Amino acid sequence: MKTFPKPLTAEEERLYLKRYEEGDQEARKVLIERNLRLVAHVAKKYQGSDEDSDDLISIGTIGLIKAVATFDNSKNNRLATYAARCIDNELLMMLRMRKKTSREVSLYEPIGMDKEGNEINLLDIIEGENVDVPEIMDLEADTRRLYQILHKVLSEREQEVLRLRYGLFGEEEKTQREIAQRLNISRSYVSRIEKTALKKLKEFF
């Protein structure tokens, strides 16, 4: 069973919030770590939804990070009260998205063919770009998240380039030159967009 740091006292919370407002990133880290117990508490009510508990914690933590970033300290409310709503909203959004996605997607599921006629999968795409994703295998059971978070992490242009480049969402896989012609931009610009998008996904995971 996971153990989490003790929550901050009201006085400690005010201190770290003030430091974070002044740009102290270490204070941000403390605010997140000391509220992880809250994430676990909120995630408990969704454990009967056939979702992996670690997965729920990961999604809930995203909600917590958003809460710390957007909390208005001037209203004299406790961060935990606001964060609980953000965590709950993030989990609800994830569950709703998954209900809309009926198809299971695996890292090893074939999603296209390379020029030599060999099957390629999502893992090939990630590894083929030299992306170091130490936690990627933890997502093997439900890689649908990759599809679901694209619109959150990437711009519309970045999403479009990856869809065309790797044949995602039913698109036909295209070369950078073909994408450049279709979008009326240079091939080098397509390459930069692709690399930026993959870097963003790596950092998210």
Secondary structure, DSSP 8 states (H G I E B T S, - for coil): ---------HHHHHHHHHHHHTT-HHHHHHHHHTTHHHHHHHHHTTTTSS--HHHHHHHHHHHHHHHHHH--GGG---HHHHHHHHHHHHHHHHHHHHHH--S---TTSEEEE-TTS-EEEHHHHHHHTT---TTGGGGGGGTHHHHHHHHHHS-HHHHHHHHHHHTGGG-----HHHHHHHHTS-HHHHHHHHHHHHHHHHHH-
